[in-house]
């Protein structure tokens, strides 16, 4: 498994890779944008078996769709990223 990432999204990656890690509930506008960027880039930058790539793609796309309905500055529901965190936290 591997993920190529850029510095603008590294904080979100850190939140998701830690089992039970802290996911921010309220994101500042720039953090909201970086989360959108992270979720849009993740499917093409995640490298694993085909089955795992498909799972991550589906979960990331669902999270991105949900995020697009949340106005900037509003709370980000934890369940938006929990499925993605569960998938990614199992990788070293």
N, C-alpha and C positions, 0 to 999 in steps of 0.2 A: 504494500500500500504506500502511496505517496501523494502528497498534495503540493503543487506549485502555488505559491501565493505571493502577493505583493505587500509592501509595508503598510499600505492604507487599510488592509483587512486583517492584519496579523492579530489584533486584539480579539476579534471575533473568533478566529481560529483557536486561540488559546482558551477562550471560554468553552468552546465546544469539545475540545480534546480531553478535558479533565472530567473524569467520572464524577458526577455530582458537583461539577464546577459552577461557580456563580455566573448566572446570565443576567446582565443588567435589565432592570424592569423599565427604566425610563431612559431613553437615549436622546442625547442632544441632536440637533439636526445633522451635524456632520457625522455623528456615529450612526444615525439612521441611514444616511447615504452610504456609509462604508458597509453597513450590513446588507443593504440592497446590492451593492457591488459584489460583496463576498458571495451572496446567494446566487447571483447571476453567473459568476465565474466558476463556482465550485464544480458543477457538472463536467465542465471541460478540463478542469485542472486536477480532478481527483483521479488517481490511477490505481486500479486494483483489478480483481477478476471482473468479468463482464457482468455477472450477477450483482456484485456489490456496487459497481459503477451505476447500474440501472436503479438500484435501491436509493443510492445517494442522490441521483438525478431527480427521481420522483419526489423524494422528501424535500429536497432543496427547492424544487419548483413550487410545491405546495406551500412551503414557508414563504417564499417570495410573493406568491399570489396573496396570501394572508397579510403580509407586511404592506403590500401596496394599498390595502384598504385602511391602514392605520395612519391617521394624520401625524405629521411631524410634531414631536413634543408630547404625544400621548403615550401612555404606558404600553410597552410591548408585552403581550401576554406570554407567560413562560411556556405554555404549551406550543407556541409557534416554533420554538427551537428545540423542544425536548426530544422529539423523534430523531432529529438530526444529531443531537448530542448523544443519544443512546447508540446510534450507529457508529459515530466517529470515536467515541470514548473507548471502544474495545481495541483500537489499534495502538501499538506502541508509538 
